[in-house]
Amino acid sequence: MGKKFLIVAVVVGVAVLFVSAGLYAGTEVKDLIPMNNKAYKKHEESIYTFKHKIHMTEYAEKYPDLYQLGCGECHHEQTEDKKKSIPLKDLKEGDEVKNCIECHKIAAYIATKERKKKKLKKKDVIRDYHANAVHANCSICHRKYNKKMKLKSKDKGYAPTKAKCKACHPKKK
């Protein structure tokens, strides 16, 4: 009886160590993230690969005023009433984060003309439509950067915004 109990206790102890180590480790943060969400039946544009590491290290160190919220510049969650977005500024590398599609559930993009024709508010489209949310998230920061650096769309080093689609989505081959 004592020997069986000792064996079970050791097995349980080892299992607890593995589980707690896994929880502590969090998630691996990939450097290159293809923006190829499986929620889309078909991608109309070529797939952009987001360079996560360069944004969270090199750019954040070079331009700290543009990264005052740390990871919260990109990563956020909604209030319960879904009317506001709250930056997750206390995130650390390896913390769990939701995929954008988990909250911005409609796998589509609505262009401005279509949005106006349907009489939809811009903030509602960004809240609901995945591609609009992702584009808005990038564009906000890129516009701040371009303004800070006094860059125009034809200038070298210009951070692409929605106005320059081909910068992120070159023609498919």
N, C-alpha and C positions, 0 to 999 in steps of 0.2 A: 504494500500500500504506500509506504513512504517513498519507495523508488519511483513508482508511477507518478506520484504527485510531483516529485522533483523533476522528472522528465517533462511533464506537462508545463510546469512553472517555467522551465528553461525555454521550451518552445514558445510559450506565450510571451516571455520576456524578449526573445529575439524578434518575434513578430512585431511587438510594440516598438522596438528600436527601429526596424525597417520603416514602419508606418510613420513614426515621428520624424525620421530623417527625410522621408519623402515630403512630408508636410513642410518642414523647415526649408527644404531646398526650393520649394515653389515651382515655377515653370521656367523652362529654358527660354531665354529671350533670343530669338533668331535674329541674325544680322540682316539677312535679306528676306523680305516678306512679299511674295507674289500676291497682288491684290486680285486673286482669282477665286472669288467666293462661289461655292457650289450651289448657292441659292439661285443663281442665274442659270436659266436654261441655255442661254446663248449670250456671249459677250459681243456687243456691237463694235467695241474698240479693242485695240491690242491691250494686253495685260501689262500694267505697270508693276515694277518690282520696287517696293519701298525699302530704302536703306535706313533701317532703324538705328543701327549703331552710330552711324555718322551724325544723325540728328541728336541722339542723346549724349554723345560725347563731344565730338569736334565742334559742332555748331553751338551746342549749349555752353561750352567753355569759351568760345570765341565771341558769342553774343549773349551774355547772361541776361541782359535787359529784355531779350525776346523770350527767355525761358524762366521767367520769374516764378512760374507755377510748377517748375520741374516737369515731371511726367504729366501733370495736369494740364499742360498746354494742349495735349492731344487727347489724353484719356480723361473721361468724365462719366458721371452717372446722372440720372434724372431724379428730381424730387418725386415724391409719391404721386403728386397730382400731375406729373409729367409736363409741368409748365416751365420748369427751369432746368438748366444743366449745371451741375456742380463739378468743378475740376477735382480730380483725384490727385491733389498735390503732395500727398504723403506716400505715394507709391514708391517702392524701391525695386530695383532690378530683381526679377524673379517672382514678384507678387503676381497673383492671379488677376487677370483682367478679362472682361467679357469681349467677345468678338462684336464688332459694330452691328452686325446683322441681328444680334440678339435683341436690340432695342429699336433699331431703325429697320423694321421688319419687311418693308416692301422692296423687293429686289428689282429696282428700276431707277431710271433717271428721268426727271421731268424738266425739260428745257423751260426757260423763262416765258417764251411765247405761249407754250402749252399751259403753264401754271396760271398765267394771267387769263387765258381763255376759259379755264375751268374755275376761275375766281378763287384760287387757293392762295393762302398767305405763305410767304417765303418761309417763315419760321416753322409752319406746320409741315411744309414739304421737307425741310431739313430734318425735322423730328421723325417723320414717317418713312421717307425714301432713303434707302441705304446709299446709293451712289451720290445723291445730293448731299447727304451728311458727310460722306468722305471728302467730296470736293470742297465743301464749305470749311471743313476742318483744316485742310491743307491751304486753301486760298487765304484764309484769315492770317495765318502766320507768314505766308509768302508775301502778302501785300505789306505787312508790317516791315518785313525785311527789305523789300524793294524801296519802300518809303525812306527807311533809315539810311539806306545806301544811295538814295537818289538815283535809282535805276529805272530806265524805261524798258519796254518790252524788247527792243532791238539791242540793248546793251549786253555786253559780256557779263556773266554772273547773275543775270536776272533770274529770280526764282519764279518758275512757271505758275500761272494762275489759270482760271477757267478760260481766260481770253486766249491762251496759247495751248490749246488741246494737244497739238502734235508733239509738244515737248515731252509729255508723259505717254502719249498714245500715238506713236508713229504708225504709219500705214501698215496693215498686215501684209505679209509677204505671201 
